Amino acid sequence: MALAERPEEIGYHVARTLRATGAIAPRGTAAFVEACLLRPWPGNVRELSMEVRAAAVEAATKGRELDADSLDPNAGMALRPPTRAGLGDNVAADGGADPEATPTPERAEVWAALTREHGNVARTAQALGLSRARLRRLIERWALDVDSLREP
């Protein structure tokens, strides 16, 4: 279940993360927790903890309390899709963009990329900004014959 569906847990996770940062953690204010509650957190608890930790370190460095402005403007918002340069298969595993958030390429675009890469799924996925798993699902859905593209 997504963190956005469990807003009652956000305050707990903020407090837990602040405790875990130790001496460098400034006191959290109600405005900071409220700002956290107003975001969807598609990266769930891991994203929330990372952003709270970053905000706490920055606030401590500047000698001020956490407030609504302490959060990065993009923190907890929609995940950004991987770039065409490609993040490969580690996109979702390392806390980056969700590969399912990337628009589905057209069948012809996938076939052209597979042809350019001689049927190499990993390189094709990277070129298209998709995960290998997602590309394999598209290949299966469209019944593309990747083996015919591979070099002997």
Secondary structure in CASP SS format (residue, H / E / C, confidence):
PFRMAT SS
TARGET T0000
AUTHOR 0000-0000-0000
METHOD secondary structure of the structure
MODEL  1
M C 1.00
A C 1.00
L H 1.00
A H 1.00
E H 1.00
R C 1.00
P H 1.00
E H 1.00
E H 1.00
I H 1.00
G H 1.00
Y H 1.00
H H 1.00
V H 1.00
A H 1.00
R H 1.00
T H 1.00
L H 1.00
R H 1.00
A H 1.00
T C 1.00
G H 1.00
A H 1.00
I H 1.00
A C 1.00
P C 1.00
R C 1.00
G C 1.00
T C 1.00
A H 1.00
A H 1.00
F H 1.00
V H 1.00
E H 1.00
A H 1.00
C H 1.00
L H 1.00
L C 1.00
R C 1.00
P C 1.00
W C 1.00
P C 1.00
G C 1.00
N H 1.00
V H 1.00
R H 1.00
E H 1.00
L H 1.00
S H 1.00
M H 1.00
E H 1.00
V H 1.00
R H 1.00
A H 1.00
A H 1.00
A H 1.00
V H 1.00
E H 1.00
A H 1.00
A H 1.00
T H 1.00
K H 1.00
G C 1.00
R C 1.00
E C 1.00
L C 1.00
D C 1.00
A H 1.00
D H 1.00
S H 1.00
L C 1.00
D C 1.00
P C 1.00
N C 1.00
A C 1.00
G C 1.00
M C 1.00
A C 1.00
L C 1.00
R C 1.00
P C 1.00
P C 1.00
T C 1.00
R C 1.00
A C 1.00
G C 1.00
L C 1.00
G H 1.00
D H 1.00
N H 1.00
V C 1.00
A C 1.00
A C 1.00
D C 1.00
G C 1.00
G C 1.00
A C 1.00
D C 1.00
P H 1.00
E H 1.00
A H 1.00
T C 1.00
P C 1.00
T C 1.00
P C 1.00
E C 1.00
R H 1.00
A H 1.00
E H 1.00
V H 1.00
W H 1.00
A H 1.00
A H 1.00
L H 1.00
T H 1.00
R H 1.00
E C 1.00
H C 1.00
G C 1.00
N C 1.00
V H 1.00
A H 1.00
R H 1.00
T H 1.00
A H 1.00
Q H 1.00
A H 1.00
L H 1.00
G C 1.00
L C 1.00
S C 1.00
R H 1.00
A H 1.00
R H 1.00
L H 1.00
R H 1.00
R H 1.00
L H 1.00
I H 1.00
E H 1.00
R H 1.00
W C 1.00
A C 1.00
L C 1.00
D C 1.00
V H 1.00
D H 1.00
S H 1.00
L H 1.00
R C 1.00
E C 1.00
P C 1.00
END
